[in-house]
Amino acid sequence: MNLGTFEERRIRIKEIKLVAEALYEAKAKDDEILRVLMKVCDIDRETAMTALQDEKFIYSPSRELYQYLILEKGFDAHDADEFAKNARTLLVGNTELSKVSPAKMFNSINKANR
C-alpha cells in the first residue's frame, strides 16, 4: 500500500469530519449539512449521511461530555479525554444515549461500567 495514498485518505476523512462538525455546531439544518458536504467535500450522499450521523450521535455528544467533565466535574484533561473515548464506544451502539444531557450520560456510563 502506498503511504501517500493512506495519508491522503486519512487527511480527507479528517476534512469531512471537520466540515460536518462546523456545520452541525453552527446549527445548520440536516439537509443543508448534507448538501454542503456533498458539494464542498465532493462526496456522495451516503458518505455525507454517514459523516452527519457520526457527528450527530457520536462526536458532538462526546465533546459536550468532555466539556462537562472538565468544567462541572473537575476532571483533568487526560481523564476527561479517556472517559470521552470510552463514551464514544458506547455511543456507537446506543444512539439514545446521545440524546441525553452530559450529566445523564455521565451517570449512565458510570452505571454501565460498574
C-alpha atoms as one frame of an Amber mdcrd trajectory, in Angstrom:
protein
   0.000   0.000   0.000   1.264   3.427  -0.931   1.795   5.508   2.236   0.942
   8.700   0.372  -2.437   7.255  -0.526  -3.061   6.184   3.073  -2.059   9.609
   4.384  -4.196  11.356   1.766  -7.205   9.227   2.738  -6.675   9.999   6.439
  -6.499  13.736   5.693  -9.620  13.532   3.501 -11.614  11.794   6.241 -10.481
  14.412   8.754 -11.557  17.225   6.408 -15.027  15.697   6.006 -15.350  15.335
   9.794 -14.296  18.966  10.332 -16.815  20.288   7.799 -19.587  18.187   9.365
 -18.585  19.399  12.841 -18.522  23.066  11.839 -21.910  22.906  10.150 -23.513
  20.921  12.965 -22.115  23.256  15.627 -23.443  26.212  13.588 -26.889  24.579
  13.902 -27.352  24.185  10.154 -30.296  22.002   9.148 -29.522  18.391   8.286
 -30.438  18.821   4.595 -28.135  21.839   4.343 -25.287  19.956   6.027 -25.711
  17.093   3.558 -25.824  19.473   0.584 -22.680  21.322   1.653 -20.795  18.125
   2.483 -21.598  16.674  -0.939 -20.670  19.864  -2.775 -17.645  21.104  -0.805
 -16.146  17.718   0.051 -17.154  16.180  -3.298 -18.660  13.082  -1.665 -21.743
  11.030  -2.413 -24.941  11.265  -0.377 -24.298   8.037   1.535 -20.868   9.225
   2.711 -22.323  12.608   3.658 -25.109  10.943   5.636 -22.606   8.761   7.475
 -20.496  11.819   8.344 -23.562  13.685   9.640 -24.778  10.652  11.582 -21.371
  10.211  13.229 -21.226  13.895  14.134 -24.769  13.985  15.469 -24.742  10.774
  17.501 -21.080  10.230  18.443 -18.684  13.154  18.141 -20.830  16.107  19.242
 -22.219  14.333  22.341 -18.727  13.175  23.336 -17.363  16.750  23.003 -20.210
  18.017  25.195 -19.433  15.291  27.724 -15.722  16.192  27.675 -16.555  19.843
  28.399 -18.953  18.829  31.190 -16.335  16.607  32.803 -13.760  19.389  32.894
 -15.996  22.332  33.782 -18.565  20.683  36.035 -16.911  17.568  37.456 -13.346
  18.865  37.801 -11.689  16.170  35.672  -8.255  16.941  34.308  -7.915  16.956
  30.508  -6.362  13.491  30.303  -9.026  11.791  32.423 -11.828  13.624  30.618
 -10.362  12.560  27.274 -10.172   8.913  28.347 -13.738   8.991  29.665 -14.988
  10.628  26.437 -13.196   7.983  24.328 -14.999   5.293  26.318 -18.254   7.190
  25.801 -17.737   7.249  22.006 -17.517   3.459  22.053 -20.829   3.271  23.901
 -22.457   5.923  21.698 -21.756   3.871  18.568 -24.155   1.193  19.763 -26.661
   3.378  21.612 -27.988   6.437  19.780 -30.478   7.092  22.592 -27.549   7.850
  24.905 -26.545  10.696  22.582 -29.872  12.438  23.206 -29.472  12.894  26.959
 -27.679  15.690  28.790 -23.958  15.303  29.519 -24.789  14.836  33.223 -27.186
  11.971  32.483 -24.723  10.484  30.005 -22.001  10.591  32.664 -24.263   8.817
  35.159 -25.375   6.196  32.611 -21.799   5.418  31.602 -20.720   5.135  35.230
 -23.567   2.697  35.893 -22.678   0.673  32.781 -19.029   0.429  33.887 -19.828
  -0.950  37.327
